[in-house]
Amino acid sequence: MSAFLAVLLTAVKALGLILAGILVLAALALFLPVGVSVCYEREAMELRLRIGPVKILLWPRPSGRKKEKKKTSKAKAEQEKKTAPAKKKTTAESAEGDKRTGQSTEESNTSAASCPRPVQKAENAAKQTGKISSQAEKDEKTPRQKTEKQGVTERILASFKKDPGEFLSRLLDLLIETAGSLLRGVKICRLRVFWTVTREEASATAIAYGRAITLLNTALAKARDHMKIESEELRLEPDFTGELTAQRRISFEVLTRPITVVIIAVRLIWRLFHDPVLLPKE
C-alpha cells in the first residue's frame, strides 16, 4: 500500500511540474513582442505577422503564387503541343485534298438535290442567335454576382485607395475611442511614408495637397499623444504630372503584447464592421 501511495505522489508531482511549466511558458508568452508589418508599394499590399523573431507572410497568400506557377507550366505544355512538327499535318492535308477532288464530282451531280439547304441555314441561324442571346444574358449576370460577392479585404483596400488620408484619420479615431489607455503599450516603428497628390488641374492639385498635409499632421499629432511612433521618412508632395504615382510607398511595423492585442482587436473589429468610412457598403 505504501508503494502505491509513493507512486501516486510522484505522478501528482510530475503533473504539477508539467502544469507549472505550461503556466510559466504562458506567462512568458504574454510578454513576448507580437506585431504586424505592413508595406504598400506599387499598388500592392504585403502583410506579415511577427511573433518574437519569427515573421510569417499573411498577404499575398502563398497558394496564389503556386497556382500561378501551375498555370504557367500548363501554358508552356500547351505551346509545346501546338509547336509540334508539322509534317503530319502536311501529309493529312494532301490526303484530304485528294478526297476533296474525288468528292467534287459527286457534289456537282447532286447539286439538284440540295434545294432545302436555305431552310436548314435559316434554322441554324436562329439556333445561333438563341445561343448568342443566352450567352449575353449569362455575361450580364456574372459581373453582378462578382460585385455582390466582393470580399471584406477588397472593400477595405478600395476605401484606402479612394482617400488614404481620411481612411487613416478615421482608423486612428476608432483606435483612440476603442483602445483608450491600452494604446500606451503599442509602438509604431520604422514608419516610412511617401505619397503624392494628383488631380486633373494644377489648382485642384494644390488645394488637395493642402487638405492632405493638414490631415496627415493632425493624424500624427493624435497618434503621438496616445502611442509611441518612430518615423524614418514622412513625405507628401504634389504631383502635377502624375509621374510619381508609381513611387508611392507606405510601410510601418506595429509592436505590442498579446493581451493588448486581444482586447484592442475585439473592440476594433466590432467597430470596423459598423463604420461606413472604413468598410463601405457594397
Buried (B, 14 or more C-beta within 10 A) or exposed (E): EEEEEEEEEEEEEEEEEEEEEEEEEEEEEEEEEBBBBBBBBEEEBBBBBBEEEEBEEEEEEEEEEEEEEEEEEEEEEEEEEEEEEEEEEEEEEEEEEEEEEEEEEEEEEEEEEEEEEEEEEEEEEEEEEEEEEEEEEEEEEEEEEEEEEEEEEEBBBEBBEEBBBBBBBBBBBBBBEBBEEBBEBBBBBBBBBBBBBBBEEEEEBEBBBEEBBEBBEEBBEBBEEBBBBEBEEEEBBBBBEEEBBEEBBBBBBBBBBBEBBEEBEEBBEEBBEEBEBBBEEE
